[in-house]
Amino acid sequence: MKVYDFTEPELDYFRSKCNFTIEERALFEYRSKNIPLEQCAELMNISLSTAKRISRRVNSKIIRVC
């Protein structure tokens, strides 16, 4: 799922309804700006595998609220 493809009203809806954790919210914000997952991991000071795991949780929450 490409978070950056959503419109701003959709992003706002997900922000309010998905109950993201702090890490999930940070990754969601980076991905909404089309920042590559590898760079997100660097910015968040986490490993790429952890970033992928968080990304899966974010995607799962988005799917559940749709």
C-alpha positions as CSV (number, residue, x, y, z in Angstrom):
1,M,0.0,0.0,0.0
2,K,1.4,3.4,-1.0
3,V,0.5,5.9,1.7
4,Y,1.6,8.8,-0.4
5,D,-1.2,8.0,-3.0
6,F,-3.9,9.0,-0.5
7,T,-5.5,12.4,-0.6
8,E,-5.0,14.8,2.3
9,P,-8.6,14.3,3.6
10,E,-8.0,10.5,3.5
11,L,-4.7,11.0,5.4
12,D,-6.5,13.1,8.0
13,Y,-9.1,10.4,8.4
14,F,-6.5,7.7,9.0
15,R,-4.7,10.0,11.5
16,S,-7.8,10.4,13.5
17,K,-9.2,6.8,13.3
18,C,-6.3,4.4,13.2
19,N,-5.0,4.9,16.8
20,F,-1.4,4.8,15.6
21,T,1.4,4.4,18.2
22,I,4.1,7.1,18.2
23,E,6.4,5.0,16.0
24,E,3.5,4.1,13.6
25,R,2.5,7.7,13.4
26,A,6.1,8.9,12.6
27,L,6.4,6.2,9.9
28,F,3.0,7.1,8.5
29,E,4.0,10.8,8.3
30,Y,7.3,10.0,6.5
31,R,5.6,7.6,4.1
32,S,2.8,10.2,3.3
33,K,5.6,12.5,2.1
34,N,6.9,9.7,-0.2
35,I,10.1,9.1,1.8
36,P,11.6,5.7,1.0
37,L,11.3,3.1,3.8
38,E,15.1,2.8,4.0
39,Q,15.4,6.6,4.7
40,C,12.5,6.4,7.2
41,A,14.4,3.7,9.1
42,E,17.5,6.0,9.2
43,L,15.4,9.0,10.3
44,M,13.7,7.0,13.0
45,N,17.0,5.4,14.1
46,I,15.7,1.9,13.6
47,S,16.6,-1.1,11.5
48,L,15.0,-1.6,8.1
49,S,13.4,-4.8,9.3
50,T,11.8,-2.9,12.2
51,A,10.6,-0.3,9.8
52,K,9.0,-3.0,7.6
53,R,7.3,-4.5,10.6
54,I,5.9,-1.1,11.7
55,S,4.8,-0.5,8.1
56,R,2.9,-3.7,8.1
57,R,1.1,-2.7,11.3
58,V,0.3,0.7,9.8
59,N,-1.1,-0.9,6.6
60,S,-3.1,-3.3,8.7
61,K,-4.8,-0.6,10.7
62,I,-5.5,1.4,7.5
63,I,-7.2,-1.6,6.0
64,R,-9.3,-2.2,9.1
65,V,-10.7,1.3,9.1
66,C,-11.6,1.3,5.4
